[in-house]
Amino acid sequence: MNAGDCASPGCRCHGRKPAYPSDLTDTEWAVLEGEARAVMAEPVATTGRPMVHDLRAVLDAITYVTRYGVEWRALPIDFPPHQAVYAFFLCWSRRGLPEQLAGRLRGRLRVLAGQVLGLAVTIVRRSDDARGFVVLPRRWVVERTFAWLARYRRIVRIYERRPEHHEALIWWATVHQMTRRLTREPAGQPPHGRWSDPPPLPALTSTGRRGKVLELLAAQPWRAWKGAELAAILGIENVNSFRVQLSQFSC
């Protein structure tokens, strides 16, 4: 089969190029492909014809629906037909493929974090006698996970008719997050922000503090500068004294 050819009429999923922020990059696909094919190759009783669509394109289509919350029939035309993508989603969900895939990636993340040997598992429980809000150890980890998942619009509410479909979409969102972490953390790359990074700071030409501050404010007028940030950029150690000077500058 040549690049761009597919046994399904009108589909060119085998020649598809990443086009959306939710698409897997080549590096991310190199991490996920082996795990996905290993899970799919596990012995299971299946019927039907072999898969003709490109696996990467199908996974990107499922992630697109999960990430942006569109209907299956609203998939862009550069993905495989939505009927095929939805059929694979149902089949893989029944087989528990996304959950198994998340389990494999979770193991790799734990190895990467050094949680491999000598682990002590502690279950954090809320006391039955507690009333109102009580700070619990490591609670922030749970809240952070919920915040990550809330970026996937299809799962912020239960849009699915069946609970098991909603659960499968949560697992697909988790797989997407884990794949990106496995790609960025070994390379020392920070996670991508929700918006584009701010432009680089300008080369300061003024000699005095006031002139440098004014140059920074003029270069990025939309930014809510803090005294500590400006002090760090200008190499000022006494932040409190610098804040006093800033109040005088504004006058």
Phi and psi in degrees as GROMACS dihedral restraints (atoms count N, CA, C in turn):
[ dihedral_restraints ]
;  ai    aj    ak    al  type     phi  dphi    fc
    3     4     5     6     1   -78.4    20    10
    4     5     6     7     1   160.7    20    10
    6     7     8     9     1   -60.8    20    10
    7     8     9    10     1   129.4    20    10
    9    10    11    12     1    94.1    20    10
   10    11    12    13     1   -12.1    20    10
   12    13    14    15     1   -92.1    20    10
   13    14    15    16     1   143.8    20    10
   15    16    17    18     1  -145.2    20    10
   16    17    18    19     1   144.1    20    10
   18    19    20    21     1   -67.0    20    10
   19    20    21    22     1   -19.0    20    10
   21    22    23    24     1   -83.2    20    10
   22    23    24    25     1   125.5    20    10
   24    25    26    27     1   -58.4    20    10
   25    26    27    28     1   132.6    20    10
   27    28    29    30     1    81.5    20    10
   28    29    30    31     1    -2.9    20    10
   30    31    32    33     1  -101.0    20    10
   31    32    33    34     1   132.3    20    10
   33    34    35    36     1  -124.2    20    10
   34    35    36    37     1    42.9    20    10
   36    37    38    39     1   -66.8    20    10
   37    38    39    40     1   -25.6    20    10
   39    40    41    42     1   -72.9    20    10
   40    41    42    43     1   -15.8    20    10
   42    43    44    45     1  -110.0    20    10
   43    44    45    46     1    13.6    20    10
   45    46    47    48     1   -70.5    20    10
   46    47    48    49     1   141.4    20    10
   48    49    50    51     1  -110.4    20    10
   49    50    51    52     1   146.1    20    10
   51    52    53    54     1   -56.6    20    10
   52    53    54    55     1   131.4    20    10
   54    55    56    57     1  -133.6    20    10
   55    56    57    58     1   -10.5    20    10
   57    58    59    60     1  -126.3    20    10
   58    59    60    61     1   155.3    20    10
   60    61    62    63     1   -58.8    20    10
   61    62    63    64     1   -26.2    20    10
   63    64    65    66     1   -80.4    20    10
   64    65    66    67     1   -14.1    20    10
   66    67    68    69     1   -66.0    20    10
   67    68    69    70     1   147.6    20    10
   69    70    71    72     1   -72.4    20    10
   70    71    72    73     1   135.9    20    10
   72    73    74    75     1   -76.9    20    10
   73    74    75    76     1   169.9    20    10
   75    76    77    78     1   -60.5    20    10
   76    77    78    79     1   -38.6    20    10
   78    79    80    81     1   -66.9    20    10
   79    80    81    82     1   -42.0    20    10
   81    82    83    84     1   -67.2    20    10
   82    83    84    85     1   -37.4    20    10
   84    85    86    87     1   -66.7    20    10
   85    86    87    88     1   -34.5    20    10
   87    88    89    90     1   -63.0    20    10
   88    89    90    91     1   -31.3    20    10
   90    91    92    93     1   -76.1    20    10
   91    92    93    94     1   -41.5    20    10
   93    94    95    96     1   -85.8    20    10
   94    95    96    97     1   -30.1    20    10
   96    97    98    99     1   -58.9    20    10
   97    98    99   100     1   -48.7    20    10
   99   100   101   102     1   -61.1    20    10
  100   101   102   103     1   -42.1    20    10
  102   103   104   105     1   -66.5    20    10
  103   104   105   106     1   -42.1    20    10
  105   106   107   108     1   -65.3    20    10
  106   107   108   109     1   -44.2    20    10
  108   109   110   111     1   -69.2    20    10
  109   110   111   112     1   -31.5    20    10
  111   112   113   114     1   -67.5    20    10
  112   113   114   115     1   -40.1    20    10
  114   115   116   117     1   -68.1    20    10
  115   116   117   118     1   -40.6    20    10
  117   118   119   120     1   -68.5    20    10
  118   119   120   121     1   -25.8    20    10
  120   121   122   123     1   -84.4    20    10
  121   122   123   124     1    -7.2    20    10
  123   124   125   126     1   -63.6    20    10
  124   125   126   127     1   143.1    20    10
  126   127   128   129     1   -57.2    20    10
  127   128   129   130     1   124.9    20    10
  129   130   131   132     1  -156.6    20    10
  130   131   132   133     1   143.3    20    10
  132   133   134   135     1   -78.1    20    10
  133   134   135   136     1   109.6    20    10
  135   136   137   138     1  -128.3    20    10
  136   137   138   139     1   156.4    20    10
  138   139   140   141     1  -130.2    20    10
  139   140   141   142     1   163.1    20    10
  141   142   143   144     1   108.3    20    10
  142   143   144   145     1   173.6    20    10
  144   145   146   147     1   -78.1    20    10
  145   146   147   148     1   158.9    20    10
  147   148   149   150     1   -62.7    20    10
  148   149   150   151     1   158.5    20    10
  150   151   152   153     1   -70.1    20    10
  151   152   153   154     1   128.7    20    10
  153   154   155   156     1  -106.0    20    10
  154   155   156   157     1   -20.6    20    10
  156   157   158   159     1   -82.0    20    10
  157   158   159   160     1   155.3    20    10
  159   160   161   162     1   -68.0    20    10
  160   161   162   163     1   128.6    20    10
  162   163   164   165     1   -61.4    20    10
  163   164   165   166     1   -42.3    20    10
  165   166   167   168     1   -62.9    20    10
  166   167   168   169     1   -40.6    20    10
  168   169   170   171     1   -66.2    20    10
  169   170   171   172     1   -37.8    20    10
  171   172   173   174     1   -67.1    20    10
  172   173   174   175     1   -43.7    20    10
  174   175   176   177     1   -64.2    20    10
  175   176   177   178     1   -39.5    20    10
  177   178   179   180     1   -63.3    20    10
  178   179   180   181     1   -36.4    20    10
  180   181   182   183     1   -67.4    20    10
  181   182   183   184     1   -42.5    20    10
  183   184   185   186     1   -63.6    20    10
  184   185   186   187     1   -41.9    20    10
  186   187   188   189     1   -65.5    20    10
  187   188   189   190     1   -35.8    20    10
  189   190   191   192     1   -61.2    20    10
  190   191   192   193     1   -45.3    20    10
  192   193   194   195     1   -63.7    20    10
  193   194   195   196     1   -43.1    20    10
  195   196   197   198     1   -66.2    20    10
  196   197   198   199     1   -40.8    20    10
  198   199   200   201     1   -74.2    20    10
  199   200   201   202     1   -40.9    20    10
  201   202   203   204     1  -108.3    20    10
  202   203   204   205     1    -5.0    20    10
  204   205   206   207     1    72.4    20    10
  205   206   207   208     1    22.9    20    10
  207   208   209   210     1   -82.8    20    10
  208   209   210   211     1   165.8    20    10
  210   211   212   213     1   -71.6    20    10
  211   212   213   214     1   157.1    20    10
  213   214   215   216     1   -60.6    20    10
  214   215   216   217     1   -38.8    20    10
  216   217   218   219     1   -73.1    20    10
  217   218   219   220     1    -9.4    20    10
  219   220   221   222     1   -93.7    20    10
  220   221   222   223     1    11.2    20    10
  222   223   224   225     1   -60.9    20    10
  223   224   225   226     1   139.0    20    10
  225   226   227   228     1   -59.6    20    10
  226   227   228   229     1   157.0    20    10
  228   229   230   231     1   -73.2    20    10
  229   230   231   232     1   -12.7    20    10
  231   232   233   234     1   -81.0    20    10
  232   233   234   235     1    -4.8    20    10
  234   235   236   237     1   -89.4    20    10
  235   236   237   238     1   166.5    20    10
  237   238   239   240     1   -60.3    20    10
  238   239   240   241     1   163.1    20    10
  240   241   242   243     1   -53.5    20    10
  241   242   243   244     1   141.1    20    10
  243   244   245   246     1   -63.2    20    10
  244   245   246   247     1   -28.4    20    10
  246   247   248   249     1   -63.1    20    10
  247   248   249   250     1   -40.5    20    10
  249   250   251   252     1   -69.6    20    10
  250   251   252   253     1   -42.7    20    10
  252   253   254   255     1   -61.8    20    10
  253   254   255   256     1   -44.1    20    10
  255   256   257   258     1   -66.2    20    10
  256   257   258   259     1   -36.9    20    10
  258   259   260   261     1   -64.0    20    10
  259   260   261   262     1   -42.1    20    10
  261   262   263   264     1   -65.1    20    10
  262   263   264   265     1   -39.2    20    10
  264   265   266   267     1   -59.4    20    10
  265   266   267   268     1   -44.8    20    10
  267   268   269   270     1   -65.3    20    10
  268   269   270   271     1   -44.1    20    10
  270   271   272   273     1   -63.8    20    10
  271   272   273   274     1   -47.3    20    10
  273   274   275   276     1   -67.5    20    10
  274   275   276   277     1   -33.2    20    10
  276   277   278   279     1   -66.5    20    10
  277   278   279   280     1   -42.3    20    10
  279   280   281   282     1   -63.0    20    10
  280   281   282   283     1   -34.0    20    10
  282   283   284   285     1   -81.6    20    10
  283   284   285   286     1    -8.3    20    10
  285   286   287   288     1    73.7    20    10
  286   287   288   289     1    23.4    20    10
  288   289   290   291     1   -62.2    20    10
  289   290   291   292     1   -46.0    20    10
  291   292   293   294     1   -62.6    20    10
  292   293   294   295     1   -36.5    20    10
  294   295   296   297     1   -67.6    20    10
  295   296   297   298     1   -42.0    20    10
  297   298   299   300     1   -64.1    20    10
  298   299   300   301     1   -39.1    20    10
  300   301   302   303     1   -65.5    20    10
  301   302   303   304     1   -41.0    20    10
  303   304   305   306     1   -63.1    20    10
  304   305   306   307     1   -36.6    20    10
  306   307   308   309     1   -63.7    20    10
  307   308   309   310     1   -40.1    20    10
  309   310   311   312     1   -64.9    20    10
  310   311   312   313     1   -45.4    20    10
  312   313   314   315     1   -67.4    20    10
  313   314   315   316     1   -35.2    20    10
  315   316   317   318     1   -62.0    20    10
  316   317   318   319     1   -39.8    20    10
  318   319   320   321     1   -61.8    20    10
  319   320   321   322     1   -39.6    20    10
  321   322   323   324     1   -68.3    20    10
  322   323   324   325     1   -36.6    20    10
  324   325   326   327     1   -65.7    20    10
  325   326   327   328     1   -36.8    20    10
  327   328   329   330     1   -68.6    20    10
  328   329   330   331     1   -37.6    20    10
  330   331   332   333     1   -64.2    20    10
  331   332   333   334     1   -40.8    20    10
  333   334   335   336     1   -64.3    20    10
  334   335   336   337     1   -36.0    20    10
  336   337   338   339     1   -82.5    20    10
  337   338   339   340     1    -4.6    20    10
  339   340   341   342     1    75.9    20    10
  340   341   342   343     1    26.4    20    10
  342   343   344   345     1   -95.0    20    10
  343   344   345   346     1    30.8    20    10
  345   346   347   348     1   -85.0    20    10
  346   347   348   349     1   -48.6    20    10
  348   349   350   351     1  -122.5    20    10
  349   350   351   352     1   153.7    20    10
  351   352   353   354     1    67.8    20    10
  352   353   354   355     1    33.2    20    10
  354   355   356   357     1   -80.8    20    10
  355   356   357   358     1   142.8    20    10
  357   358   359   360     1  -117.3    20    10
  358   359   360   361     1   114.1    20    10
  360   361   362   363     1   -91.6    20    10
  361   362   363   364     1   122.7    20    10
  363   364   365   366     1  -121.4    20    10
  364   365   366   367     1   123.3    20    10
  366   367   368   369     1   -89.6    20    10
  367   368   369   370     1   118.6    20    10
  369   370   371   372     1   -87.9    20    10
  370   371   372   373     1   113.8    20    10
  372   373   374   375     1  -113.4    20    10
  373   374   375   376     1   147.1    20    10
  375   376   377   378     1   -85.1    20    10
  376   377   378   379     1   133.0    20    10
  378   379   380   381     1   -66.9    20    10
  379   380   381   382     1   140.7    20    10
  381   382   383   384     1   -67.2    20    10
  382   383   384   385     1   -21.1    20    10
  384   385   386   387     1   -90.0    20    10
  385   386   387   388     1    -5.8    20    10
  387   388   389   390     1   -71.5    20    10
  388   389   390   391     1   144.2    20    10
  390   391   392   393     1  -126.7    20    10
  391   392   393   394     1   131.4    20    10
  393   394   395   396     1    77.4    20    10
  394   395   396   397     1  -162.4    20    10
  396   397   398   399     1   -78.4    20    10
  397   398   399   400     1   129.8    20    10
  399   400   401   402     1  -130.7    20    10
  400   401   402   403     1   129.3    20    10
  402   403   404   405     1   -71.9    20    10
  403   404   405   406     1   124.4    20    10
  405   406   407   408     1  -111.5    20    10
  406   407   408   409     1   145.1    20    10
  408   409   410   411     1   -60.3    20    10
  409   410   411   412     1   137.3    20    10
  411   412   413   414     1    64.4    20    10
  412   413   414   415     1    14.9    20    10
  414   415   416   417     1   -64.2    20    10
  415   416   417   418     1   -29.4    20    10
  417   418   419   420     1   -62.9    20    10
  418   419   420   421     1   -27.7    20    10
  420   421   422   423     1   -64.8    20    10
  421   422   423   424     1   -41.6    20    10
  423   424   425   426     1   -65.0    20    10
  424   425   426   427     1   -45.7    20    10
  426   427   428   429     1   -64.0    20    10
  427   428   429   430     1   -36.6    20    10
  429   430   431   432     1   -63.8    20    10
  430   431   432   433     1   -40.9    20    10
  432   433   434   435     1   -62.9    20    10
  433   434   435   436     1   -42.1    20    10
  435   436   437   438     1   -61.9    20    10
  436   437   438   439     1   -38.6    20    10
  438   439   440   441     1   -65.3    20    10
  439   440   441   442     1   -39.6    20    10
  441   442   443   444     1   -61.9    20    10
  442   443   444   445     1   -46.2    20    10
  444   445   446   447     1   -68.9    20    10
  445   446   447   448     1   -29.2    20    10
  447   448   449   450     1   -66.6    20    10
  448   449   450   451     1   -14.2    20    10
  450   451   452   453     1   -74.0    20    10
  451   452   453   454     1   -13.7    20    10
  453   454   455   456     1   -95.1    20    10
  454   455   456   457     1   106.5    20    10
  456   457   458   459     1   -65.9    20    10
  457   458   459   460     1   -26.9    20    10
  459   460   461   462     1   -68.8    20    10
  460   461   462   463     1   -21.1    20    10
  462   463   464   465     1  -111.4    20    10
  463   464   465   466     1     5.3    20    10
  465   466   467   468     1   -69.3    20    10
  466   467   468   469     1   -24.5    20    10
  468   469   470   471     1  -134.4    20    10
  469   470   471   472     1   164.6    20    10
  471   472   473   474     1   -87.2    20    10
  472   473   474   475     1    92.4    20    10
  474   475   476   477     1   -88.7    20    10
  475   476   477   478     1   -16.7    20    10
  477   478   479   480     1   -80.1    20    10
  478   479   480   481     1   152.1    20    10
  480   481   482   483     1   -74.6    20    10
  481   482   483   484     1   -30.2    20    10
  483   484   485   486     1  -116.7    20    10
  484   485   486   487     1   136.3    20    10
  486   487   488   489     1   -59.2    20    10
  487   488   489   490     1   -34.2    20    10
  489   490   491   492     1   -67.0    20    10
  490   491   492   493     1   -27.7    20    10
  492   493   494   495     1   -71.4    20    10
  493   494   495   496     1   -40.6    20    10
  495   496   497   498     1   -63.3    20    10
  496   497   498   499     1   -40.9    20    10
  498   499   500   501     1   -62.5    20    10
  499   500   501   502     1   -40.5    20    10
  501   502   503   504     1   -63.5    20    10
  502   503   504   505     1   -38.8    20    10
  504   505   506   507     1   -65.6    20    10
  505   506   507   508     1   -35.3    20    10
  507   508   509   510     1   -62.4    20    10
  508   509   510   511     1   -41.5    20    10
  510   511   512   513     1   -65.2    20    10
  511   512   513   514     1   -38.5    20    10
  513   514   515   516     1   -65.4    20    10
  514   515   516   517     1   -39.0    20    10
  516   517   518   519     1   -63.4    20    10
  517   518   519   520     1   -38.9    20    10
  519   520   521   522     1   -65.1    20    10
  520   521   522   523     1   -41.7    20    10
  522   523   524   525     1   -59.8    20    10
  523   524   525   526     1   -43.5    20    10
  525   526   527   528     1   -62.3    20    10
  526   527   528   529     1   -44.0    20    10
  528   529   530   531     1   -63.6    20    10
  529   530   531   532     1   -45.6    20    10
  531   532   533   534     1   -63.9    20    10
  532   533   534   535     1   -39.7    20    10
  534   535   536   537     1   -61.5    20    10
  535   536   537   538     1   -43.2    20    10
  537   538   539   540     1   -68.3    20    10
  538   539   540   541     1   -35.5    20    10
  540   541   542   543     1   -66.0    20    10
  541   542   543   544     1   -40.5    20    10
  543   544   545   546     1   -66.3    20    10
  544   545   546   547     1   -22.9    20    10
  546   547   548   549     1   -84.9    20    10
  547   548   549   550     1   -40.8    20    10
  549   550   551   552     1   -87.7    20    10
  550   551   552   553     1   -39.0    20    10
  552   553   554   555     1   -65.3    20    10
  553   554   555   556     1   -43.4    20    10
  555   556   557   558     1   -62.6    20    10
  556   557   558   559     1   -29.3    20    10
  558   559   560   561     1   -86.7    20    10
  559   560   561   562     1    -1.2    20    10
  561   562   563   564     1    71.6    20    10
  562   563   564   565     1    22.4    20    10
  564   565   566   567     1   -90.1    20    10
  565   566   567   568     1   136.2    20    10
  567   568   569   570     1   -72.8    20    10
  568   569   570   571     1   155.9    20    10
  570   571   572   573     1   -64.8    20    10
  571   572   573   574     1   148.0    20    10
  573   574   575   576     1   -69.0    20    10
  574   575   576   577     1   138.3    20    10
  576   577   578   579     1   -75.2    20    10
  577   578   579   580     1   169.3    20    10
  579   580   581   582     1   -72.5    20    10
  580   581   582   583     1   -24.7    20    10
  582   583   584   585     1  -121.6    20    10
  583   584   585   586     1   170.6    20    10
  585   586   587   588     1   -66.7    20    10
  586   587   588   589     1   150.5    20    10
  588   589   590   591     1   -66.9    20    10
  589   590   591   592     1   150.1    20    10
  591   592   593   594     1   -65.9    20    10
  592   593   594   595     1   155.0    20    10
  594   595   596   597     1   -65.5    20    10
  595   596   597   598     1   157.7    20    10
  597   598   599   600     1   -63.5    20    10
  598   599   600   601     1   155.2    20    10
  600   601   602   603     1   -70.5    20    10
  601   602   603   604     1   148.1    20    10
  603   604   605   606     1   -76.2    20    10
  604   605   606   607     1   160.7    20    10
  606   607   608   609     1   -75.6    20    10
  607   608   609   610     1   119.2    20    10
  609   610   611   612     1   -80.2    20    10
  610   611   612   613     1   127.9    20    10
  612   613   614   615     1  -104.8    20    10
  613   614   615   616     1   -18.4    20    10
  615   616   617   618     1   -72.1    20    10
  616   617   618   619     1   154.6    20    10
  618   619   620   621     1   -96.7    20    10
  619   620   621   622     1   -30.1    20    10
  621   622   623   624     1   -92.6    20    10
  622   623   624   625     1   163.1    20    10
  624   625   626   627     1   -64.4    20    10
  625   626   627   628     1   -43.0    20    10
  627   628   629   630     1   -60.1    20    10
  628   629   630   631     1   -44.4    20    10
  630   631   632   633     1   -64.5    20    10
  631   632   633   634     1   -39.6    20    10
  633   634   635   636     1   -66.1    20    10
  634   635   636   637     1   -41.4    20    10
  636   637   638   639     1   -62.5    20    10
  637   638   639   640     1   -43.5    20    10
  639   640   641   642     1   -63.4    20    10
  640   641   642   643     1   -36.3    20    10
  642   643   644   645     1   -64.7    20    10
  643   644   645   646     1   -42.3    20    10
  645   646   647   648     1   -64.5    20    10
  646   647   648   649     1   -43.2    20    10
  648   649   650   651     1   -64.7    20    10
  649   650   651   652     1   -38.0    20    10
  651   652   653   654     1   -71.2    20    10
  652   653   654   655     1   -32.9    20    10
  654   655   656   657     1   -71.9    20    10
  655   656   657   658     1   -36.5    20    10
  657   658   659   660     1  -133.0    20    10
  658   659   660   661     1    73.0    20    10
  660   661   662   663     1   -68.6    20    10
  661   662   663   664     1   -19.8    20    10
  663   664   665   666     1   -81.0    20    10
  664   665   666   667     1   -12.5    20    10
  666   667   668   669     1   -86.2    20    10
  667   668   669   670     1   136.2    20    10
  669   670   671   672     1   -86.2    20    10
  670   671   672   673     1    88.1    20    10
  672   673   674   675     1   -69.6    20    10
  673   674   675   676     1   145.1    20    10
  675   676   677   678     1  -113.7    20    10
  676   677   678   679     1   151.9    20    10
  678   679   680   681     1   -58.7    20    10
  679   680   681   682     1   -39.2    20    10
  681   682   683   684     1   -65.2    20    10
  682   683   684   685     1   -36.8    20    10
  684   685   686   687     1   -66.0    20    10
  685   686   687   688     1   -45.6    20    10
  687   688   689   690     1   -64.0    20    10
  688   689   690   691     1   -39.8    20    10
  690   691   692   693     1   -63.0    20    10
  691   692   693   694     1   -39.6    20    10
  693   694   695   696     1   -65.7    20    10
  694   695   696   697     1   -39.9    20    10
  696   697   698   699     1   -66.4    20    10
  697   698   699   700     1   -39.5    20    10
  699   700   701   702     1   -87.5    20    10
  700   701   702   703     1    -1.9    20    10
  702   703   704   705     1    71.6    20    10
  703   704   705   706     1    35.3    20    10
  705   706   707   708     1   -98.6    20    10
  706   707   708   709     1   126.0    20    10
  708   709   710   711     1   -85.6    20    10
  709   710   711   712     1   -40.7    20    10
  711   712   713   714     1   -82.9    20    10
  712   713   714   715     1    89.9    20    10
  714   715   716   717     1   -69.3    20    10
  715   716   717   718     1   -39.3    20    10
  717   718   719   720     1   -62.8    20    10
  718   719   720   721     1   -43.5    20    10
  720   721   722   723     1   -64.9    20    10
  721   722   723   724     1   -35.5    20    10
  723   724   725   726     1   -67.9    20    10
  724   725   726   727     1   -36.3    20    10
  726   727   728   729     1   -61.5    20    10
  727   728   729   730     1   -38.4    20    10
  729   730   731   732     1   -62.6    20    10
  730   731   732   733     1   -42.1    20    10
  732   733   734   735     1   -63.4    20    10
  733   734   735   736     1   -37.4    20    10
  735   736   737   738     1   -62.0    20    10
  736   737   738   739     1   -40.3    20    10
  738   739   740   741     1   -64.6    20    10
  739   740   741   742     1   -32.7    20    10
  741   742   743   744     1   -73.3    20    10
  742   743   744   745     1   -35.0    20    10
  744   745   746   747     1   -61.6    20    10
  745   746   747   748     1   -41.2    20    10
  747   748   749   750     1   -67.8    20    10
  748   749   750   751     1   -23.4    20    10
